[in-house]
Amino acid sequence: MFEPNVNTFSQSILIEKSPTLLGTIRNFVSNIFVPFQQDYRYWPWIKIGTVIIVCIGSYTLYKYLPGSYRHHYMSSTKNFSLRYNEALHLEKEKLFNELKNVKMRETERRIQVLEIGAAHGANMPYYPPYLVEVICVEPIREFEKDLKETLQQNPHVRCRELLIGNAENIAVIRDNQVDAVVSTLTLSCCKDIDQALREIRRILKPGGLFLYMENIRSSNIFFAFIQYLCSPIYKLLFGISLIRNIPEHIERAHFNGGTTQHIFNAHGIPFLLSPHVSGIARK
């Protein structure tokens, strides 16, 4: 069934009533770059505050601005999904083929898969034919119409239900209930990625698979710095972070069956999103 610091000064103080433009720019760059240079993985508190404000602003924009903005957001997201599928078609095919290796009981006709962040249903064409029953988890209810249309175009996939909610809390799914969990470009959007991974591990059956394909922070410090600067904008407009070290988070999640990961640069998508990881974690 489908349902929907204190500053210290020397004795000699130079007072400037209006700082020069060059001085202002120099201070701005220094405030951003110096903390990053010390250890670009750790954000100064002022940057954390900025991101919090951006997140609140993103929510406010989505909830309270006129429908035209929300319509543009939905449309741009769908167009990006199509472009993403075209650019990473082979990688997605290879990843989803792993579902054929999931062992079923003799009494079961299909494997149960839970997909977090199903959105428009961009992954539906990649599920093995007539082999899976999908439970979709999606926080944005407005995606429901497009998801239904995608399912009609892919009759080989049976959608058991749509759960409106977040990956951090899937309490309606029992422990050890599903054979596999799928996530593509979703962990970068989660508010609490570690909690989401705990939930994924909880609901997987022993031996179950977690399949994921996500954008990540670059290992190149210069590229990562650019991502660091642009991440608040991406968070505001698209709800996605550019600077998460997802492989590290997954390693910390302690999937007992081991993890296989492939880090690569995706082509054909915005370059800030190109660093990617694709992998399989087994419970």
The 8 nearest C-alpha neighbors of each residue, nearest first, counted from 0:
[[1, 159, 160, 2, 158, 161, 3, 157],
 [0, 2, 160, 159, 161, 3, 158, 147],
 [3, 1, 161, 160, 0, 162, 159, 163],
 [2, 161, 1, 162, 143, 160, 163, 140],
 [5, 6, 7, 44, 45, 43, 8, 30],
 [4, 6, 7, 8, 9, 45, 44, 43],
 [7, 5, 4, 8, 9, 12, 10, 11],
 [8, 6, 5, 9, 4, 10, 12, 11],
 [7, 9, 6, 10, 12, 11, 13, 5],
 [10, 8, 11, 12, 7, 13, 6, 14],
 [11, 9, 12, 8, 13, 7, 14, 6],
 [12, 10, 9, 13, 8, 14, 7, 15],
 [13, 11, 14, 10, 9, 8, 15, 7],
 [12, 14, 15, 11, 10, 9, 16, 8],
 [15, 13, 12, 16, 17, 18, 11, 8],
 [14, 16, 17, 18, 13, 19, 12, 22],
 [15, 17, 14, 18, 19, 13, 12, 20],
 [16, 18, 15, 19, 14, 20, 23, 22],
 [19, 17, 15, 22, 23, 20, 16, 21],
 [20, 18, 22, 21, 23, 17, 24, 15],
 [19, 21, 23, 22, 24, 18, 25, 17],
 [22, 20, 24, 19, 23, 25, 18, 26],
 [23, 21, 25, 19, 20, 24, 26, 18],
 [22, 24, 20, 26, 21, 25, 27, 19],
 [23, 25, 27, 21, 22, 26, 28, 20],
 [26, 24, 22, 28, 23, 27, 29, 21],
 [27, 25, 29, 23, 24, 28, 30, 22],
 [26, 28, 24, 30, 29, 25, 23, 31],
 [27, 29, 31, 25, 30, 26, 32, 24],
 [30, 28, 26, 32, 31, 27, 33, 25],
 [31, 29, 27, 28, 32, 26, 33, 34],
 [30, 32, 28, 29, 33, 27, 34, 35],
 [31, 33, 35, 29, 34, 28, 30, 36],
 [32, 34, 36, 35, 29, 31, 30, 37],
 [35, 33, 37, 36, 32, 31, 43, 38],
 [34, 36, 39, 32, 33, 38, 37, 31],
 [37, 35, 33, 38, 34, 39, 32, 31],
 [38, 36, 34, 35, 33, 39, 41, 32],
 [37, 39, 35, 40, 36, 41, 34, 42],
 [40, 38, 35, 41, 36, 37, 42, 34],
 [39, 41, 38, 42, 35, 242, 37, 244],
 [42, 40, 39, 38, 43, 35, 34, 37],
 [41, 43, 46, 44, 47, 40, 39, 35],
 [44, 42, 46, 45, 34, 47, 41, 35],
 [45, 43, 47, 46, 48, 42, 49, 41],
 [44, 46, 48, 47, 43, 49, 42, 50],
 [47, 45, 49, 48, 44, 43, 42, 50],
 [46, 48, 44, 50, 49, 45, 51, 42],
 [49, 47, 45, 51, 46, 50, 44, 52],
 [50, 48, 46, 52, 47, 51, 53, 45],
 [49, 51, 53, 47, 52, 48, 231, 54],
 [52, 50, 48, 54, 53, 49, 55, 47],
 [53, 51, 55, 49, 50, 54, 56, 48],
 [54, 52, 50, 56, 51, 55, 235, 57],
 [53, 55, 57, 51, 56, 52, 50, 58],
 [56, 54, 52, 58, 57, 53, 59, 51],
 [55, 57, 53, 59, 54, 58, 60, 52],
 [56, 58, 235, 54, 60, 55, 59, 53],
 [57, 59, 55, 61, 56, 60, 62, 54],
 [60, 58, 56, 62, 57, 61, 63, 55],
 [61, 59, 57, 64, 58, 62, 63, 56],
 [60, 62, 58, 59, 63, 69, 57, 64],
 [63, 61, 59, 60, 58, 64, 69, 57],
 [64, 62, 59, 60, 61, 65, 58, 66],
 [63, 65, 60, 62, 61, 66, 68, 59],
 [66, 64, 67, 68, 63, 69, 62, 60],
 [65, 67, 69, 68, 70, 64, 71, 63],
 [66, 68, 70, 65, 69, 71, 64, 72],
 [69, 67, 71, 70, 66, 65, 72, 64],
 [68, 70, 72, 66, 71, 67, 73, 61],
 [69, 71, 67, 73, 68, 72, 66, 74],
 [72, 70, 68, 74, 69, 73, 75, 67],
 [73, 71, 69, 75, 70, 74, 76, 68],
 [72, 74, 70, 76, 71, 75, 69, 77],
 [73, 75, 71, 77, 76, 72, 70, 78],
 [76, 74, 78, 72, 77, 73, 71, 79],
 [77, 75, 79, 73, 74, 78, 72, 80],
 [76, 78, 80, 74, 79, 75, 73, 81],
 [79, 77, 75, 81, 80, 76, 74, 82],
 [78, 80, 82, 76, 81, 77, 83, 75],
 [81, 79, 83, 77, 78, 82, 84, 76],
 [80, 82, 84, 78, 79, 83, 85, 77],
 [81, 83, 79, 85, 80, 84, 86, 78],
 [84, 82, 80, 86, 81, 85, 79, 87],
 [85, 83, 81, 88, 87, 82, 86, 80],
 [84, 86, 82, 88, 83, 87, 81, 267],
 [87, 85, 83, 267, 84, 88, 82, 266],
 [88, 86, 84, 90, 89, 85, 83, 91],
 [87, 89, 91, 84, 85, 90, 86, 92],
 [88, 90, 92, 91, 87, 93, 86, 94],
 [91, 89, 93, 87, 92, 88, 94, 277],
 [92, 90, 94, 88, 93, 89, 87, 95],
 [91, 93, 89, 95, 94, 90, 96, 125],
 [92, 94, 90, 96, 91, 95, 89, 97],
 [95, 93, 91, 96, 92, 97, 90, 210],
 [94, 96, 97, 92, 93, 98, 91, 125],
 [95, 97, 98, 93, 94, 99, 92, 127],
 [98, 96, 95, 99, 100, 94, 93, 101],
 [97, 99, 96, 100, 101, 95, 127, 179],
 [98, 100, 97, 101, 96, 127, 130, 95],
 [101, 99, 98, 97, 102, 96, 103, 208],
 [102, 100, 98, 99, 103, 178, 207, 97],
 [101, 103, 100, 104, 99, 110, 178, 207],
 [104, 102, 107, 105, 110, 101, 109, 108],
 [103, 105, 107, 106, 102, 108, 110, 109],
 [104, 106, 107, 103, 108, 102, 109, 110],
 [105, 107, 104, 108, 103, 109, 110, 102],
 [108, 106, 104, 105, 109, 103, 110, 111],
 [107, 109, 106, 110, 130, 105, 103, 104],
 [110, 108, 130, 131, 107, 132, 111, 129],
 [111, 109, 131, 132, 178, 130, 112, 103],
 [110, 112, 132, 177, 178, 131, 133, 109],
 [113, 111, 179, 133, 180, 178, 177, 132],
 [112, 114, 134, 180, 133, 135, 181, 179],
 [113, 115, 181, 135, 180, 117, 182, 136],
 [116, 114, 136, 182, 117, 166, 135, 137],
 [117, 115, 137, 118, 185, 136, 114, 182],
 [116, 118, 120, 115, 137, 135, 114, 136],
 [117, 119, 116, 120, 142, 137, 146, 121],
 [120, 118, 146, 145, 121, 142, 117, 77],
 [119, 121, 146, 117, 122, 118, 123, 149],
 [120, 122, 119, 123, 80, 124, 81, 84],
 [123, 121, 120, 125, 124, 126, 117, 84],
 [122, 124, 125, 120, 121, 126, 153, 156],
 [125, 123, 122, 126, 153, 121, 156, 127],
 [126, 124, 123, 122, 92, 95, 127, 91],
 [125, 127, 123, 124, 95, 128, 156, 122],
 [128, 126, 130, 125, 129, 96, 131, 99],
 [129, 127, 155, 130, 126, 156, 131, 125],
 [128, 130, 155, 131, 156, 127, 109, 157],
 [129, 131, 109, 128, 127, 110, 132, 108],
 [132, 130, 110, 109, 111, 129, 133, 156],
 [131, 133, 157, 111, 158, 112, 109, 110],
 [134, 132, 158, 112, 113, 159, 111, 157],
 [133, 135, 113, 160, 159, 158, 161, 112],
 [134, 136, 161, 114, 117, 113, 162, 133],
 [137, 135, 162, 115, 116, 163, 161, 114],
 [136, 138, 116, 163, 117, 164, 139, 118],
 [139, 137, 164, 163, 165, 140, 136, 116],
 [140, 138, 141, 137, 142, 163, 118, 164],
 [139, 141, 142, 143, 138, 163, 137, 3],
 [140, 142, 143, 139, 144, 73, 145, 118],
 [143, 141, 140, 118, 145, 144, 119, 139],
 [142, 144, 146, 141, 145, 140, 147, 3],
 [143, 145, 147, 146, 142, 148, 141, 119],
 [146, 144, 148, 119, 147, 143, 142, 149],
 [147, 145, 119, 143, 149, 120, 148, 144],
 [146, 148, 150, 144, 145, 149, 143, 151],
 [147, 149, 145, 151, 146, 150, 152, 144],
 [150, 148, 152, 146, 151, 147, 120, 145],
 [149, 151, 153, 147, 152, 148, 146, 154],
 [150, 152, 148, 149, 153, 154, 147, 146],
 [151, 153, 149, 150, 154, 148, 124, 147],
 [154, 152, 150, 151, 155, 156, 124, 149],
 [153, 155, 156, 151, 152, 150, 157, 129],
 [154, 156, 129, 128, 153, 157, 130, 127],
 [157, 155, 154, 153, 129, 131, 158, 132],
 [156, 158, 132, 133, 159, 155, 131, 154],
 [159, 157, 133, 160, 132, 134, 156, 1],
 [158, 160, 0, 134, 1, 133, 157, 132],
 [161, 159, 1, 134, 2, 158, 0, 135],
 [160, 162, 135, 3, 2, 136, 1, 134],
 [163, 161, 136, 164, 135, 137, 3, 160],
 [162, 164, 138, 137, 136, 140, 161, 139],
 [165, 163, 138, 137, 162, 136, 166, 168],
 [164, 166, 167, 138, 168, 137, 136, 169],
 [165, 167, 195, 168, 115, 169, 164, 136],
 [168, 166, 195, 194, 165, 198, 169, 191],
 [169, 167, 166, 170, 165, 198, 195, 164],
 [168, 170, 171, 172, 166, 167, 198, 165],
 [171, 169, 172, 168, 173, 198, 174, 167],
 [170, 172, 169, 173, 168, 162, 174, 202],
 [173, 171, 170, 169, 202, 174, 176, 177],
 [172, 174, 176, 202, 171, 175, 170, 201],
 [173, 175, 202, 201, 176, 172, 203, 204],
 [176, 174, 204, 202, 203, 177, 201, 173],
 [175, 177, 202, 173, 174, 204, 203, 172],
 [178, 176, 203, 111, 179, 204, 112, 202],
 [177, 179, 207, 111, 204, 112, 203, 110],
 [178, 180, 208, 112, 207, 209, 177, 203],
 [181, 179, 113, 209, 112, 114, 210, 208],
 [180, 182, 114, 210, 211, 209, 113, 115],
 [183, 181, 211, 115, 185, 114, 210, 212],
 [182, 184, 212, 185, 211, 213, 181, 186],
 [185, 183, 213, 187, 186, 214, 212, 182],
 [184, 186, 188, 187, 183, 116, 182, 189],
 [185, 187, 189, 188, 192, 184, 213, 182],
 [188, 186, 240, 185, 239, 189, 184, 243],
 [187, 189, 239, 185, 186, 238, 240, 190],
 [190, 188, 186, 191, 192, 187, 185, 166],
 [189, 191, 192, 188, 167, 187, 186, 195],
 [192, 190, 189, 194, 193, 195, 167, 186],
 [191, 193, 195, 189, 194, 186, 196, 190],
 [194, 192, 196, 195, 191, 197, 248, 252],
 [195, 193, 197, 167, 196, 192, 191, 198],
 [194, 196, 167, 192, 198, 166, 193, 197],
 [195, 197, 199, 193, 198, 194, 200, 192],
 [198, 196, 194, 200, 195, 199, 201, 193],
 [197, 199, 201, 195, 196, 200, 194, 202],
 [200, 198, 196, 201, 197, 202, 195, 203],
 [199, 201, 197, 203, 198, 202, 196, 282],
 [202, 200, 198, 174, 199, 203, 197, 175],
 [201, 203, 174, 175, 176, 199, 200, 173],
 [204, 202, 175, 177, 207, 200, 201, 176],
 [203, 205, 175, 207, 178, 176, 177, 206],
 [206, 204, 207, 282, 203, 175, 281, 178],
 [205, 207, 282, 281, 204, 208, 256, 203],
 [208, 206, 178, 204, 203, 179, 205, 282],
 [209, 207, 179, 281, 280, 210, 180, 279],
 [208, 210, 180, 280, 279, 179, 181, 281],
 [211, 209, 279, 181, 278, 180, 208, 182],
 [212, 210, 182, 278, 183, 277, 181, 213],
 [211, 213, 277, 183, 276, 184, 182, 278],
 [214, 212, 184, 276, 183, 275, 215, 211],
 [213, 215, 275, 272, 274, 184, 276, 273],
 [216, 214, 275, 274, 243, 244, 242, 245],
 [217, 215, 242, 243, 244, 241, 223, 218],
 [218, 216, 223, 219, 274, 222, 215, 220],
 [217, 219, 220, 216, 223, 222, 274, 221],
 [218, 220, 217, 222, 221, 223, 224, 216],
 [221, 219, 223, 222, 224, 218, 217, 39],
 [222, 220, 224, 223, 219, 225, 217, 226],
 [221, 223, 225, 219, 224, 220, 217, 226],
 [222, 224, 226, 220, 217, 221, 225, 219],
 [225, 223, 227, 221, 226, 222, 220, 228],
 [226, 224, 222, 228, 227, 223, 229, 221],
 [225, 227, 223, 229, 224, 228, 230, 241],
 [228, 226, 224, 225, 230, 229, 223, 242],
 [229, 227, 225, 226, 230, 224, 231, 232],
 [230, 228, 226, 232, 227, 231, 225, 233],
 [229, 231, 233, 241, 227, 232, 240, 226],
 [232, 230, 234, 233, 229, 50, 235, 53],
 [233, 231, 235, 234, 230, 229, 236, 53],
 [234, 232, 230, 236, 235, 237, 231, 239],
 [235, 233, 238, 239, 231, 232, 237, 236],
 [234, 236, 57, 232, 233, 53, 238, 237],
 [235, 237, 233, 234, 238, 232, 57, 72],
 [236, 238, 233, 239, 234, 235, 72, 76],
 [239, 237, 234, 235, 188, 236, 233, 240],
 [238, 240, 188, 234, 237, 187, 233, 241],
 [241, 239, 187, 230, 234, 242, 188, 243],
 [242, 240, 230, 226, 216, 243, 215, 239],
 [243, 241, 216, 240, 215, 227, 226, 244],
 [244, 242, 216, 215, 245, 241, 240, 187],
 [245, 243, 247, 246, 216, 215, 242, 248],
 [244, 246, 248, 247, 243, 215, 249, 186],
 [247, 245, 249, 248, 244, 250, 276, 260],
 [248, 246, 250, 245, 249, 244, 251, 252],
 [249, 247, 245, 251, 250, 246, 252, 244],
 [248, 250, 252, 246, 251, 247, 245, 196],
 [249, 251, 247, 252, 248, 253, 246, 254],
 [252, 250, 248, 249, 253, 247, 193, 254],
 [251, 253, 249, 250, 254, 196, 248, 197],
 [254, 252, 251, 255, 250, 249, 257, 282],
 [253, 255, 282, 256, 257, 281, 252, 280],
 [256, 254, 282, 257, 253, 281, 258, 280],
 [255, 257, 281, 282, 254, 206, 280, 258],
 [258, 256, 255, 281, 254, 280, 259, 282],
 [257, 259, 280, 279, 260, 281, 256, 254],
 [258, 260, 279, 278, 280, 257, 261, 277],
 [261, 259, 278, 277, 258, 262, 279, 276],
 [260, 262, 277, 276, 278, 263, 259, 275],
 [263, 261, 276, 275, 277, 260, 264, 274],
 [262, 264, 275, 274, 276, 265, 261, 273],
 [265, 263, 274, 273, 275, 266, 262, 276],
 [264, 266, 273, 263, 274, 275, 267, 268],
 [267, 265, 268, 86, 264, 273, 270, 87],
 [266, 268, 86, 265, 269, 83, 82, 87],
 [267, 269, 266, 270, 273, 83, 272, 86],
 [270, 268, 272, 271, 273, 267, 266, 265],
 [269, 271, 273, 272, 268, 266, 274, 267],
 [272, 270, 269, 273, 226, 241, 274, 225],
 [271, 273, 270, 269, 214, 274, 241, 268],
 [272, 274, 265, 270, 264, 271, 275, 268],
 [275, 273, 264, 215, 214, 217, 272, 263],
 [276, 274, 214, 263, 215, 213, 262, 264],
 [275, 277, 262, 213, 261, 212, 263, 214],
 [278, 276, 212, 261, 211, 260, 262, 213],
 [277, 279, 260, 259, 211, 261, 210, 276],
 [278, 280, 210, 259, 209, 258, 211, 208],
 [281, 279, 258, 209, 208, 257, 254, 259],
 [280, 282, 256, 208, 257, 207, 254, 206],
 [281, 256, 254, 206, 255, 207, 205, 208]]
